[in-house]
Structure formats: structure tokens, C-alpha cells
Amino acid sequence: MALTAKQKLFVKEYLVDLNATQAAIRAKYSAKTAEQQASRLLSNVKVQEAIQKAMNKRAEKVEISAEQVLQRWIDIAFADPNEIIHFRRVCCRYCFGIEHQYQWIDETEYEAAVKIAKDEAEAGKGKKKKAVQLPSDRGGYGFDPLIRPHPKCPNCHGEGHGQLHINDTRELSPKAKALYAGAKSTAAGLEIKMHDQDKALDNIARHLGMFKDESKIDLTIRNKLEDFFK
């Protein structure tokens, strides 16, 4: 028996977003019973065949397989967002200075600070006399702003300071590149966009039939996911 006009419309609408309930509503089934109608329609063999045929035709047209789509969702769902952007705590200037005194990057930085102090003192001549306070280099050199805080630093008490860091997206792993959805400048700064990992997991579950009878799961796709977790 051929599909009715409403069943054909349901198939067409279902292919839009794979949301059976909404597809039923858009196909003019009652909104009050749309969920039940959708379940009934999806259990109809003829409707299933029509959906699968349409999906296969669409896949052939764009030359993409179900396995490729699944792999893309897997990459997004299991990528580590920290590869793209992360918050880190880094040391303060006193964390690793000699005896926890102020540490300079190198002599050039220290000498520049001394010059600024002398210039300020020179500019203040003729006003109220004030002794020149030159910076000390007793904390030594070699400050690295990316090292984690010293747990016993008397200045920051092991807290250091927080820093939001965005990695060079050209250097991301394949999975992180799949997760990355672009960036844009806003009034508040740079906004990093990422694809929805929860939605990707949901797509994987639906693709594998985890929300229905497991015996209907395509073995090829199931095996591919199992291989991924080995």
C-alpha cells in the first residue's frame, strides 16, 4: 500500500531535523497526539522504507556516508575544550624569586625599571625632596609568567593570578578543530565559539538507536564506535 499524502509529508518534514514529534505537527497531525502519532508513523514499515530511501538518496547526492557523519559527531563530542581555550593560574613575581623577593625577567627589564625610577626622581627636582627609591634585583632573574604558583609564596599565598588563554587554532588536534566553530570580536573582547557537545552526543545516541530497540542498531556503525573506544 502506498503512503498517504500526510505520511509523505511526515517523511519530508522528518528529514529536516529528525524530530519525529515536530515533523508530525508540521505534517498537520494533531499537536495533542503528535508524539503518539510520530511513534506510530516511525513503526510503520512503509514509512521507515521511505525515510531510509530518502536518506540514502540524499547521502549519495552529497557523497557522504553515515560513518563519516558519525565520526564527525564523535570528534565534536569527545574533543577537549581546553585545547581551544582554558583558564589557568600562573605565578606572581615573588613565587620563584630568591628568598621570594621580586624576580625580573632579565637584566634588560631591571635596568629599564631603574631608568624609569631615576627619570621620575629627576623630574621631581625642585619640588618636595624625596629620596630616590631604586628597585632591587635581589630576587634575581629568569621570571617565567607561565609557571604555576609556588605553594608557599608569601606574596600570593600559592594563588598566583588567573589567566584566560586562547590557543593558536592552527595548531589544534583534528578533534579540537571539529569542535571549534570560529571567533569574533565583541565589545567585551574576543568570543570563541564551539559546537554543542551535548547535541553531538545526542546525535550519536540517536544515530546508534540508543533510544529504541538496540537490536535494530546497524552493526557496521556500532562496530565503528566500539573500535573508537578500544
C-alpha positions in Angstrom: 0.0 0.0 0.0 1.4 3.4 -1.0 1.9 6.2 1.6 -0.9 8.7 2.2 -0.3 12.3 1.5 0.1 13.1 5.2 2.6 10.2 5.6 4.6 11.5 2.7 4.6 15.0 4.2 5.7 13.5 7.5 8.6 11.8 5.8 9.6 15.1 4.2 9.4 17.0 7.4 11.2 14.3 9.4 14.2 14.6 7.2 14.5 18.3 8.1 15.7 17.8 11.7 14.9 14.1 12.5 12.5 15.3 15.2 9.5 13.0 14.8 7.1 14.8 17.0 7.7 18.2 15.4 7.6 16.5 12.0 4.1 15.1 12.8 2.9 18.6 13.8 4.3 20.1 10.6 2.6 17.3 8.7 -0.8 18.6 10.1 -1.3 15.8 12.7 -2.9 16.9 15.9 -0.4 18.6 18.2 -2.1 17.0 21.2 -1.3 13.5 19.9 1.8 14.3 17.8 4.1 12.2 20.0 2.0 9.1 19.7 1.4 9.7 16.0 5.1 10.1 15.4 5.8 6.8 17.2 3.2 5.1 15.2 4.5 6.5 11.9 8.1 5.5 12.7 7.0 1.9 13.4 5.2 1.8 10.0 7.4 -0.3 7.7 6.4 1.7 4.6 7.3 5.0 6.3 10.6 3.5 7.5 11.4 2.5 4.0 10.5 5.9 2.6 12.7 7.6 5.2 15.7 5.3 4.6 15.3 5.7 0.8 15.3 9.5 1.1 18.3 9.4 3.4 20.3 7.2 1.1 19.4 9.4 -1.9 20.5 12.5 0.0 23.7 10.8 1.1 24.6 9.8 -2.4 23.9 13.3 -3.6 26.4 14.9 -1.2 28.8 11.9 -1.4 28.9 11.5 2.4 28.3 8.3 4.4 26.6 7.6 7.7 30.0 6.6 9.1 31.5 9.9 8.1 28.7 11.8 9.8 29.1 9.7 12.9 32.8 10.2 13.0 32.3 14.0 12.8 29.9 13.8 15.8 32.3 11.7 17.7 35.1 14.2 17.1 33.0 17.0 18.4 31.5 15.1 21.3 34.8 13.8 22.7 37.1 16.8 21.9 38.8 18.5 24.8 37.6 22.2 25.0 40.8 23.0 26.9 42.7 22.6 23.7 40.9 25.7 22.4 40.5 27.9 25.4 41.3 27.4 29.1 41.7 29.2 32.4 45.0 28.8 34.2 46.6 30.1 37.4 50.2 31.4 36.9 52.9 32.5 39.3 53.4 36.0 40.6 56.7 37.9 40.6 57.6 36.7 44.1 56.9 33.0 43.7 60.3 31.9 42.5 62.5 34.9 43.2 65.5 34.4 45.5 64.0 34.2 49.1 60.7 35.1 47.5 61.8 38.6 46.5 60.6 40.3 43.3 62.0 38.5 40.3 62.9 40.1 37.0 62.7 38.6 33.5 66.3 39.6 32.7 68.8 42.4 33.3 67.3 44.5 30.5 63.9 44.7 32.2 65.6 45.5 35.5 67.7 48.3 34.0 64.7 49.8 32.3 62.9 49.9 35.7 65.9 51.6 37.3 66.0 54.2 34.5 62.3 55.0 35.0 62.9 55.4 38.7 65.8 57.8 38.1 63.9 59.8 35.5 60.9 60.2 37.8 63.3 61.4 40.6 64.9 63.8 38.2 61.6 65.2 37.1 60.7 65.7 40.7 63.6 68.0 41.5 62.7 71.4 42.8 59.6 70.1 44.4 59.5 68.4 47.8 62.7 66.5 48.3 62.3 62.8 48.3 64.9 60.0 48.4 65.3 58.1 45.2 63.8 54.6 45.6 65.6 52.3 43.1 64.2 48.9 42.5 66.2 45.9 43.9 67.3 42.9 41.9 68.0 40.7 44.9 65.2 38.4 43.7 67.3 37.5 40.7 66.3 37.0 37.1 64.5 34.4 35.0 60.9 35.1 35.7 58.6 32.8 33.7 55.0 34.0 33.7 53.6 30.6 32.7 54.9 28.6 35.6 52.3 27.5 38.2 52.3 29.4 41.5 54.7 28.4 44.3 52.5 26.8 47.0 54.4 28.6 49.8 54.8 32.1 48.2 54.3 34.7 50.9 53.0 37.2 48.5 50.2 35.4 46.6 49.9 32.5 49.1 50.1 30.0 46.3 47.2 31.5 44.4 49.2 33.4 41.7 46.7 35.1 39.4 44.2 33.8 36.9 44.7 34.0 33.2 42.3 33.1 30.3 44.3 31.7 27.4 43.2 31.0 23.8 45.4 28.6 21.9 46.5 29.1 18.3 43.7 27.4 16.5 46.0 26.5 13.6 47.8 24.0 16.0 44.6 22.2 17.2 44.2 18.5 17.0 41.7 17.2 14.5 39.0 16.7 17.2 39.5 20.2 18.6 39.3 21.6 15.1 36.0 19.9 14.7 34.8 21.4 18.0 36.0 24.9 17.1 33.2 26.9 15.4 35.0 30.3 14.9 35.7 33.5 16.7 34.5 37.1 16.6 35.4 40.4 18.1 32.9 41.9 20.5 32.7 45.0 22.8 33.8 42.7 25.6 36.7 41.2 23.7 37.3 38.0 21.7 34.4 35.5 21.7 35.3 31.9 20.9 32.5 29.7 19.5 32.3 25.9 19.9 29.8 23.3 18.6 27.4 21.9 21.1 29.0 18.7 22.5 25.8 17.6 24.3 23.9 17.8 21.0 26.7 15.8 19.3 26.3 13.1 21.9 22.6 13.1 21.5 23.0 12.8 17.7 25.4 9.8 18.2 22.8 8.1 20.5 20.0 8.7 18.0 22.2 7.5 15.2 23.0 4.3 17.0 19.4 3.7 18.0 20.1 4.0 21.8 16.6 5.5 22.3 14.9 2.4 20.8 15.4 -1.3 20.5 19.1 -2.0 20.5 18.7 -5.0 18.2 17.9 -2.6 15.3 21.2 -0.8 15.6 23.2 -1.0 12.4 26.1 -3.4 13.2 28.6 -1.5 11.0 28.0 1.8 12.8 28.1 0.0 16.2 31.4 -1.7 15.5 32.9 1.7 14.4 32.0 3.2 17.7 33.3 0.2 19.6 36.6 0.5 17.6 36.9 4.1 18.6 36.8 3.3 22.3 39.4 0.4 22.2 
